[in-house]
Amino acid sequence: MTRSTRTRRALLATAALASAAVLAGCGASETTNYAASDGVDVTLGHLTGDNLMVLTAAKGDPGTMLGALINDGDQPMTVQLGVGSAVVPVQVPARSTVLLGPQQNAPAAPPATTVDVRSVPAPPGALVSVSVASDVSGRTTVQVPVLDGTLPAYASLVPSS
């Protein structure tokens, strides 16, 4: 094998490795987590709040929180959800998901934990601060969207004033 053949092979091998590294980097950038619905997500240790939002008819009216709390840890948690002056404890067993929302009478509807808010401090279309605290995973605050019944999926879930 001549020197120029070895040089070409070395260059081709280097180019192949560089291409693989670039392509691997492209794939890695596509794994960014984002909320795929109207709510927001928050992660706090082994606790994930998924698709969190508050439903209300108007600022100052009663509201309810929608979303899910997911505990992927090995021990149960008590999660405190706070909106305005209301703080509601939610029990989340180990390795399980608790749905948040008003109880529905539909036979196919899974049971949900109701997180009522007496007076929502922001109007629909705005954001409201929600504190999320766990006896296991710590505490954080997240900005959660406030929605009303304009979208058909939420119309029957907005509390009446």
N, C-alpha and C positions, 0 to 999 in steps of 0.2 A: 504494500500500500504506500502510495506516495505521500509526501508531506502535504500537498494541497488537498488530497482526498481526506486525510485526517483532519485538516483544518475545517473543511466544509462540513464534515460530520459533527465536529465539536460545535460549530456555529449552529447547525440545524438542531442539535440536542439542546443547546442553550435557548434557542428561539422557542422550541417546543415547551420547555420548562417555564419560560417567561409567559407564554400564551396561557398555559394551564393556570399559573398564578393569577393572571389578570381575570380569566374566566371564573375562577373560584371566588375572587373578590367581588365580581358582579353579582354572583348568586348570594353572597353573604349580605349585600346591601338590600336585598329584597325581602329579608326576614324581619324588618322593622314591625313591631306590634302597633296596631292602631285599632280604634273602636270601629267596628264594621256596621254600626247602626247609629241611632240618634243620640245615644248616651255616651258616657266616657268610661274608661277603664282606669283602675288604680291597683298597684301591687304593693303589698306591705308584708314582707317576709313570706310566710306560707299562705297568706290571705290575698285573694284577688277579688276586687269589686268589678263586675263586668256589666257594661251597658247601663251605668247608673244615670238616672234622670229624675226630675221631679215634675209631676203633673198637677196643674191647678188651672182654674178658670181665669183668675186675675190676681194681681199683687194684693196681699193681705187676706186672700181667701184660703180655705183649707186646701191642703195638697196631700199627695201620696208619693212615695218613692218607688220607682220601678228599677229592676235590674236583678243581679244575682250576686251572692257572696259564695266564693269557692275556697274551701280550706283543703289544701293539698298536703297538710302536715299530719303528723301521727297523734296529735292530741286535740281535743275539742277546744273551741274558742268562744268567748263571749265578745261580740263585736258591738261597740257603741256607735250608732250613726246619729250625728247631730246636724240639724238644719235649723238655723235661727236659734231660738231658745229651747227647742224640742230635742231631747236626746232619747233614742230608743235602743234598748239592748236587744240583740239578736243572737240566739244560740246557733252555732255552726259546728256540727259534729266533725270529727276527724275524717279526712278523705271523703268529703261530701259537698254538695251544693245546696244552698237555700235560696229559693226564688223570693224576690221582693215584689209586692204588689197587692192590690186589693183582692179579697176573696171573690171568686167568680162562681156563679151557679152552674156554669156549663159543665156537663158530665166529663168532658175530655180535659178540662182545665186542671193542671196539677195544683196541689195546695201551695199557697204562698204565704209568706209572713208579711203582715201589713205594717208599714212604717208610715204612720200618719203625721202630718205636719199641720199644726193648728192654724198658722198664719204664714204663708210663704212670703219671704222678704223681698222677692223680685218678681217682675211681671213675666208672662210667657215671652220667649224670645231672648231673655237675658240669661245670665249665669248666677248661680247661688253657691256660696261656700258650704261644703259638706265636710264635717270632721268624721274621720274614720279611725276608730281606736280599738285595739285588740289587747286583751290581757296577755296574749302570747307574742304578737308581732309588732307592737308599738303603736304609733299614732301619726297621722298625716291629715292634711286638708286638701281637698280637690274642688275645682270649679266644675259644677254640674249644670247642664242645660235645664231650663225650665220650659216645659211644653204645655200646650193646652189640648183641647179636643178637636183641633182643626184637622189633624190626620185621622182618618177613619179607624185605624188600629188603636187609637187612644181615646176616642170619643166616649166610649162607655166606661172608661176607667177614671175619668176626672171626677173628683169628689164634688158633690153639690154644696153650695154655700148655705 
